[in-house]
Amino acid sequence: MIIEVVLSLAISTVIGGIFMLFIWGMAISQLFIPQQHRLLSVAPEHANVILALNNSTFYLGIAGGAALGGLALRSVPVTQLGFIGAGFVLLALLLFTLSLRFSKNKSQTPLAESNEVKEMIVVPE
C-alpha cells in the first residue's frame, strides 16, 4: 500500500518512476509465493486446481486493475492513480484478514468431531 502511494509521488521524474516501478515489481513477486504456500496449506489434496485458479485470478486481477485504472483516468489525473490503487490494496488486506478469521473458525472443530472413528463394513464375497 505504501508503494502505491509513493508511486504517485515519484512519477514526476522519469528516474523516480523507474526506480519505484522496480521496487514495486520486486515487492509483488515476493508476495506471490507465500500466497501459493497458504493456499496449498488450506487444501493440499487439490494442489493442481488451487494453483491453476490462483494463477487465473492473479491475471484476472491484473486485467481488472488495468481496466479500472483506464476508467479512473477519465475523472482523475494520472498522479492520483496510486491513491486509488492503495485503496484497493487496503480492501484486499481487509478481505485477507476476514478470510483468515473465517478459516480459523472453520478449523476449530470440537474434539469429539476431530477424533471420530468411522466404521467400515467389509462384506465377504
C-alpha positions in Angstrom: 0.0 0.0 0.0 2.9 2.3 0.8 4.5 1.7 -2.6 1.2 2.6 -4.3 1.1 6.0 -2.6 4.8 6.7 -3.1 4.4 5.7 -6.7 2.0 8.6 -7.2 4.6 11.0 -5.8 7.5 9.6 -7.7 6.2 9.8 -11.2 7.1 13.4 -11.5 10.5 12.4 -12.8 11.4 9.5 -15.1 14.2 8.2 -12.9 11.9 8.3 -9.8 9.2 6.5 -11.7 11.6 3.8 -13.0 13.0 3.2 -9.5 9.6 2.9 -7.9 8.3 0.6 -10.6 11.4 -1.6 -10.0 10.7 -1.7 -6.2 7.0 -2.4 -6.9 7.8 -5.2 -9.2 10.1 -6.8 -6.7 7.6 -6.5 -3.9 4.8 -8.1 -5.9 6.9 -11.1 -6.8 7.7 -11.6 -3.1 4.0 -11.8 -2.2 3.0 -14.4 -4.8 5.0 -17.4 -3.3 3.7 -17.0 0.3 0.2 -16.7 -1.2 0.6 -20.0 -3.0 2.0 -21.6 0.1 -1.0 -20.5 2.2 -3.4 -21.9 -0.5 -1.6 -25.2 -0.5 -1.8 -25.5 3.3 -5.5 -24.9 3.1 -6.2 -27.8 0.7 -3.1 -29.8 -0.3 -5.2 -32.6 -1.8 -6.4 -30.1 -4.5 -3.0 -28.6 -5.3 -3.3 -28.6 -9.1 -6.7 -26.9 -9.1 -5.9 -24.4 -6.4 -2.7 -23.2 -8.2 -4.4 -23.0 -11.5 -7.2 -21.0 -10.1 -4.8 -18.8 -8.2 -2.8 -18.0 -11.4 -6.0 -17.3 -13.3 -7.3 -15.0 -10.6 -3.9 -13.2 -10.5 -4.0 -12.5 -14.2 -7.7 -11.5 -14.0 -6.7 -9.1 -11.3 -4.0 -7.6 -13.5 -6.5 -7.1 -16.3 -9.2 -5.8 -14.0 -6.8 -3.3 -12.4 -5.8 -2.0 -15.9 -9.4 -1.7 -16.8 -10.3 0.2 -13.6 -7.2 2.4 -14.0 -8.3 3.3 -17.5 -11.8 4.2 -16.3 -10.4 6.2 -13.4 -8.2 8.2 -15.8 -11.4 9.7 -17.2 -12.1 11.5 -13.9 -8.8 11.8 -12.0 -5.3 12.8 -13.1 -2.6 10.1 -13.5 -0.9 11.3 -10.4 -3.9 10.2 -8.3 -4.0 6.6 -9.6 -1.6 5.4 -6.8 -4.0 6.6 -4.2 -6.8 4.7 -5.9 -4.6 1.6 -6.0 -3.7 2.0 -2.3 -7.4 1.9 -1.6 -7.8 -1.3 -3.4 -4.8 -2.8 -1.6 -6.4 -1.8 1.7 -9.6 -3.5 0.6 -7.6 -6.6 -0.3 -5.9 -6.6 3.1 -9.3 -6.4 4.8 -10.6 -9.3 2.8 -7.5 -11.3 3.6 -8.0 -10.6 7.3 -11.6 -11.8 7.1 -10.5 -14.9 5.2 -8.0 -15.7 8.0 -10.7 -15.3 10.6 -13.1 -17.5 8.7 -10.5 -20.2 8.1 -9.6 -20.2 11.8 -13.2 -20.5 12.9 -13.8 -23.3 10.4 -10.7 -25.3 11.5 -11.7 -25.1 15.2 -14.0 -28.1 15.4 -15.0 -29.8 18.6 -12.6 -32.5 19.9 -15.3 -35.2 19.5 -15.7 -34.5 15.8 -12.0 -34.5 15.1 -11.4 -37.8 16.9 -14.4 -39.5 15.4 -13.7 -43.0 14.2 -15.6 -44.1 11.1 -16.6 -47.7 10.8 -16.1 -49.6 7.6 -18.1 -52.7 7.0 -16.4 -55.4 4.9 -18.8 -57.7 3.1 -17.4 -61.1 2.1 -18.0 -62.1 -1.5 
